Amino acid sequence: MAKRLLIIAHAPSPNTRRLRDAVVEGAGDDAIDDIEVRTLAPLEVTPEEIIAADAVIIGTTENLGYMAGLTKDLFDRCYYPCLEHTEGLAFAFYVRAGLDGTGTRRAIEQITGGLRWRLVQPPLICRGGFDEAFIEQCRELGLTMAASLEAGIV
C-alpha cells in the first residue's frame, strides 16, 4: 500500500507557485515508488487529510515577520482535531521569506511542537530576493522527503 505525502502550500504568487511545483516535482520523482503525493492549499486541508498522511511538507510565505494568515488558519482549524491522532507525524517545511524567516520558523516549530510532530529535515528558508537556486532546493526537499518515506526512514 502506498504511503501518503501531503504537501500543503500557500502559493499566492507565480514564484511561490514555482516553489510549490518544485517540491511536488521532487516528491514525484520517477525513482520513487509507492508514494502517493497529494498537494493542497491551506484552505483545502481538513483534519482528515492530515490524519491520513504519513508525512507532511508545509510551504508558506513570510508575512509581516510571521507565517501567512492562511497557513495560520490551517493550524487553527486542524490543531485540536489532529492533536490526539498525529503525534510523531514526520514533517518538513519551507518558507519564502522576504526578510529572515525567523518569526515564521519559530511559530511553525512552536505549533508543530505542541502537536508533537517530528521535524525530519532542517527548515528550508528561502530568504531575500527571489533566487533561482530556491527552485532546486525545494525540489530536493520534496525528493528527500518522499525517498525517506519510501525507505521507512521517516
C-alpha positions as CSV (number, residue, x, y, z in Angstrom):
1,M,0.0,0.0,0.0
2,A,1.3,3.4,-1.0
3,K,2.4,5.8,1.8
4,R,0.8,9.3,1.7
5,L,2.9,12.5,1.4
6,L,0.7,15.6,1.9
7,I,2.1,18.9,0.6
8,I,0.3,21.9,2.0
9,A,1.5,25.0,0.2
10,H,0.4,28.6,0.4
11,A,1.4,29.9,-3.1
12,P,-0.2,33.3,-3.8
13,S,2.3,34.4,-6.5
14,P,4.0,33.0,-9.6
15,N,7.3,32.5,-7.8
16,T,5.7,30.7,-4.8
17,R,3.8,28.5,-7.2
18,R,7.2,27.6,-8.8
19,L,8.5,26.7,-5.3
20,R,5.4,24.5,-4.6
21,D,5.7,22.9,-8.1
22,A,9.3,22.1,-7.5
23,V,8.5,20.4,-4.2
24,V,5.8,18.3,-5.9
25,E,8.2,17.5,-8.8
26,G,10.8,16.3,-6.4
27,A,8.3,14.2,-4.4
28,G,7.1,12.7,-7.6
29,D,10.5,11.7,-9.0
30,D,10.5,8.6,-11.2
31,A,12.9,6.9,-8.8
32,I,10.3,7.0,-6.0
33,D,7.8,4.2,-5.8
34,D,4.7,3.6,-3.7
35,I,4.3,7.2,-2.5
36,E,1.0,9.0,-3.1
37,V,1.6,12.7,-3.3
38,R,-1.4,15.0,-2.6
39,T,-1.0,18.8,-2.9
40,L,-3.5,21.2,-1.3
41,A,-3.7,24.9,-0.5
42,P,-4.2,25.6,3.2
43,L,-7.9,26.4,2.9
44,E,-8.5,23.0,1.2
45,V,-6.9,21.0,4.0
46,T,-9.1,19.2,6.5
47,P,-8.0,17.4,9.7
48,E,-8.8,14.1,8.0
49,E,-6.3,14.9,5.2
50,I,-3.6,15.4,7.8
51,I,-4.6,12.3,9.9
52,A,-4.5,10.2,6.7
53,A,-0.9,11.4,5.8
54,D,2.3,9.5,6.6
55,A,4.3,12.7,6.2
56,V,3.6,16.4,5.5
57,I,5.5,19.2,3.9
58,I,4.3,22.7,4.6
59,G,5.1,25.7,2.5
60,T,4.3,29.2,3.4
61,T,5.2,32.8,2.8
62,E,6.5,35.1,5.5
63,N,4.0,37.9,6.0
64,L,5.0,40.7,8.4
65,G,7.5,38.5,10.1
66,Y,5.0,35.6,10.6
67,M,3.6,32.8,8.6
68,A,0.8,33.6,6.1
69,G,-2.6,34.1,7.5
70,L,-4.0,31.1,5.6
71,T,-1.3,28.9,6.9
72,K,-2.1,30.0,10.5
73,D,-5.8,29.4,9.7
74,L,-4.9,25.8,8.7
75,F,-3.3,25.3,12.1
76,D,-6.3,27.0,13.9
77,R,-8.8,24.7,12.2
78,C,-6.8,21.4,12.4
79,Y,-4.8,21.7,15.6
80,Y,-7.3,20.1,18.1
81,P,-8.8,17.6,15.7
82,C,-5.3,16.3,14.9
83,L,-3.8,16.6,18.4
84,E,-4.5,13.1,19.6
85,H,-4.2,11.4,16.1
86,T,-1.0,12.7,14.6
87,E,1.7,12.5,17.3
88,G,5.0,11.7,15.8
89,L,3.9,12.7,12.3
90,A,7.0,13.3,10.1
91,F,7.1,16.8,8.6
92,A,9.3,19.4,6.9
93,F,8.6,22.9,5.9
94,Y,9.9,25.7,3.7
95,V,9.4,29.5,4.0
96,R,9.6,32.1,1.2
97,A,10.9,34.9,3.3
98,G,11.5,38.4,2.1
99,L,13.1,39.1,5.5
100,D,14.9,36.4,7.5
101,G,12.1,33.9,8.2
102,T,12.9,33.8,11.9
103,G,9.4,34.6,13.2
104,T,7.7,32.2,10.8
105,R,10.1,29.4,11.6
106,R,9.6,29.9,15.3
107,A,5.8,30.0,15.0
108,I,5.7,26.8,12.9
109,E,8.1,25.0,15.2
110,Q,6.1,26.0,18.3
111,I,2.7,24.9,16.8
112,T,4.0,21.6,15.5
113,G,5.9,21.1,18.8
114,G,2.5,21.3,20.5
115,L,1.2,18.7,18.1
116,R,4.2,16.6,18.8
117,W,5.1,16.3,15.2
118,R,8.7,15.3,14.2
119,L,10.7,17.7,12.1
120,V,12.7,15.3,9.9
121,Q,14.6,17.9,7.8
122,P,16.0,21.2,8.6
123,P,13.6,24.0,7.7
124,L,14.3,25.5,4.2
125,I,14.2,29.3,4.5
126,C,14.3,31.0,1.1
127,R,15.5,34.4,2.2
128,G,15.7,37.8,0.4
129,G,15.1,38.5,-3.2
130,F,13.9,35.6,-5.4
131,D,16.8,33.3,-6.3
132,E,16.6,30.5,-8.9
133,A,18.5,28.3,-6.5
134,F,15.3,28.2,-4.4
135,I,13.7,26.0,-7.1
136,E,16.4,23.3,-6.8
137,Q,16.4,23.5,-3.0
138,C,12.6,22.9,-3.0
139,R,12.8,20.1,-5.5
140,E,15.5,18.4,-3.2
141,L,13.2,18.9,-0.2
142,G,10.4,17.1,-1.9
143,L,12.6,14.3,-3.2
144,T,14.3,13.8,0.1
145,M,11.1,13.6,2.0
146,A,9.5,11.2,-0.5
147,A,12.6,9.0,-0.6
148,S,12.9,8.9,3.2
149,L,9.2,8.0,3.4
150,E,9.6,5.2,0.8
151,A,12.6,3.8,2.6
152,G,10.9,3.8,6.0
153,I,13.3,6.3,7.5
154,V,10.6,8.8,8.4
